[in-house]
Amino acid sequence: MGLVNIIMTMCNSFFLVGVVLLCSWISRGNGSVSYDSKAISVNGQKRILISGSIHYPRSTPEMWPDLINKAKEGGLDVIQTYVFWNGHEPEPGKYYFEERYDLVKFIKLVQKAGLYVNLRIGPYACAEWNFGGFPVWLKYVPGISFRTNNEPFKAAMQKFTTKIVNMMKAERLYETQGGPIILSQIENEYGPMEYELGAPGKAYTEWAAKMAVDLGTGVPWIMCKQDDAPDPIINTCNGFYCDYFSPNKAYKPKMWTEAWTGWFTEFGGPVPYRPAEDLAFSVAKFIQKGGSFINYYMYHGGTNFGRTAGGPFIATSYDYDAPLDEYGLLRQPKWGHLKDLHRAIKLCEPALVSGDPVVTPLGNYQEAHVFKSRAGACAAFLANYNQRSFAKVSFGSMHYNLPPWSISILPDCKNTVYNTARIGAQSAQMKMTPVRKGFSWQSYNEETTSYGDDTFTVAGLLEQVNTTRDHTDYLWYTTDVKIGPWEGFLRGGNMPVLTVLSAGHALHVFINGQLSGTAYGSLENPRLTFKQGVNLRIGVNKISLLSIAVGLPNIGPHFETWNAGVLGPVSLSGLNEGKRDLTWQKWSYKVGLKGESLSLHSLSGSSSVEWVEGSYVTERQPLTWYKTVFNAPNGDEPLALDMNTMSKGQVWINGQSIGRYWNQYKATGNCDACNYAGWFNEKKCLKNCGEASQRWYHIPRSWLYPTGNLLVVFEEWGGNPYDITLVKREVASVCSDIYEWQPTLVNWQLQSSGKVTKPLRPKAHLSCDSGQKISSIKFASFGTPEGACGNFRQGSCHAFHSYDVFERYCVGQQSCTVPVTPEIFGGDPCPNVMKKLSVEVVCS
Ligand SMILES: *[C@@H]1O[C@H](CO)[C@@H](O)[C@H](O)[C@H]1NC(C)=O
């Protein structure tokens, strides 16, 4: 703790005349941030802080204000981001802070919205980001070893960290300077690594902590997943649940830096999602156990544009099932259900920050956590941990019905305003509406065996990252194989078999310029073996191996030493001599594609070659460049490209890469229905099995001109470009699914203000996007309907007028509100049965 922090902690703890004078002297003008066992204090005020991760390079500066506003509207106090070193220092000493990497602009926008910032400088980020955020050149600093007690690494880390801190200070962005940054992070999830490395890891932790603290930011530092974080640094928790966590010192607050809202998608994997009920449950559980800072990782996941995805095999979409979807639209009901949770928690804030809860068992699987302040505030959390059954509990003088795996929040210790398993917010089904299809394409065939000036030849096989320095995904390995006329296979025998062992990640094999086959690994095992009969002829044959990196690793012990590319052995079997080892013969290398060296993706570069058009356009051919020009569609809905009929490659819009696509890689896994109740993990709730892991690729609106936009596709494998479709993302329908008597915060406020004395029923709120109207009622039932938004079904009890009510109140409106009362639906259809309302309306 810096002197100011120590004094501020005293300010918060004691009421001594001298100290009070000192406190008013310190807090004059600029803010202060300190902490104690209970919470982070900002300007002397203990806070329950709700934070969310938005990584600035995963969206565009034009998207930032809207994302930040939606985060604020969703009840967030803080935006958390990593700092992405490899984006900021692409070459040693050459810094970049423009466009998507304009860190200062991003932080100032957060400040403008009135939110705080938690800046995770790292500079190790992990984040499923290429190379974990490290620049690839860092690997080639002599004598370097990453993230351990290594002088060259520490020097580089200190230089970059200092650069960022100084930049923040110069812009007056720390809270102590009147700025929004209230917390900073050094390193990232280093605990498990330190455990593996032993003494050098421990020494590195001590060094990193001291280095950071000595930078004198005036705000606390944190280290996540680092049980031995040295004082005054706060160790914090990352996970799906963190209620079990305690910081390493009694005077540090309990903080959750990554509450995982979902999980990342990998090419070849299904798309994970996390039910809103379980996410809300985990957060309420953390708060009831005394937690005071929670950060959603991710609040907006966004997109791995360009070649920023790590892994390898991390998909271009980093949607993460976050409350704001990849495109920046509200993911409902998750966004709304968390917003309601945050409002309920904030109502409890005075009691929550006052001390530890009193915990009382209410049954075998049920507990009450009660917080009280000296000023008389009382807040209670009633939990039912049972995964299968409801629980009826008594608390105070009342009875409460708790759904399975849920927590009810009572900001006055009497009335429930929120239950984590009872969603009051609307759900939304999204759709991708085609706006433009049948582009008129031109094509250009990439060289398959290039021997230009920039090829070089060595004996043996080279490691890929060492050779490309990651300036491109592609590396050609080419060698000659002589076949004599005496070979037996030429007279009707089996084709010789080529075997190629590669460290990954994908490989296309060309024999005399013809694609002969493809092999690829996966996130779990990036290595691959190609083993296939190949068509060789008498004389000299060219074997060309196009090795492709699909993102560099971002996690694991010394991930920087992991290899990629064809490391061999490479052999040919089925010849008269038996097996011929090709590993150590002469190989020619070419880094990258011809089209890349000509910048075919750019406006200027694309005119440097002759493209063919009309009936000459090559379809379903490997290594083909396609280009077309199109006008931007009207409207402001987010746009994407449907690449479903393409296989694998990259796409650019006006020279900007919208990322790697790989529609050919289908998701394998178990996509059975999943129940919100019970412990969640990243394999529990999956979708897209049997389909492409990622079908749609986000095109930021701001990358388009009104007319004449250049769209360039490089297809490695073969696909049909004529089915590439430009789509817009919009709300297809919205649903409400509400129990009669379901508690709501609005009703509690009406009642506690004394304006209303009788119990109030909840209301169904349905709202299409601005610019849309409710066009029809797809489903409506007050009674005992079943299913979920998108597939509701009538149950045995159904009020006769269910549809009429919504026809009358909602059709033709952008939004509507209907109270969940039997009278409005023509009377109670089944007295003494707990009823609910399920409704789905179509937006168009
Ligand atoms: C790649 O380069 C690094 C650093 O120069 C070196 O230590 C390593 O041995 C190289 N790897 C291979 C497989 O050549």
The ligand as an SDF file (V2000), in Angstrom:
LIG
                    3D

 14 14  0  0  0  0  0  0  0  0999 V2000
   13.5210  -22.0320  -33.0340 C   0  0  0  0  0  0  0  0  0  0  0  0
   14.1930  -20.8890  -32.5830 O   0  0  0  0  0  0  0  0  0  0  0  0
   14.5750  -20.9230  -31.2050 C   0  0  0  0  0  0  0  0  0  0  0  0
   15.1050  -19.5720  -30.8360 C   0  0  0  0  0  0  0  0  0  0  0  0
   15.9960  -19.0790  -31.7960 O   0  0  0  0  0  0  0  0  0  0  0  0
   15.5580  -22.0670  -30.9780 C   0  0  0  0  0  0  0  0  0  0  0  0
   15.9050  -22.1240  -29.6330 O   0  0  0  0  0  0  0  0  0  0  0  0
   14.8760  -23.3500  -31.3870 C   0  0  0  0  0  0  0  0  0  0  0  0
   15.7660  -24.4280  -31.2790 O   0  0  0  0  0  0  0  0  0  0  0  0
   14.3440  -23.2830  -32.8100 C   0  0  0  0  0  0  0  0  0  0  0  0
   13.5400  -24.4680  -33.0270 N   0  0  0  0  0  0  0  0  0  0  0  0
   13.7270  -25.3090  -34.0180 C   0  0  0  0  0  0  0  0  0  0  0  0
   12.8870  -26.5370  -34.0200 C   0  0  0  0  0  0  0  0  0  0  0  0
   14.5240  -25.1040  -34.9060 O   0  0  0  0  0  0  0  0  0  0  0  0
  1  2  1  0
  1 10  1  0
  2  3  1  0
  3  4  1  0
  3  6  1  0
  4  5  1  0
  6  7  1  0
  6  8  1  0
  8  9  1  0
  8 10  1  0
 10 11  1  0
 11 12  1  0
 12 13  1  0
 12 14  2  0
M  END
$$$$
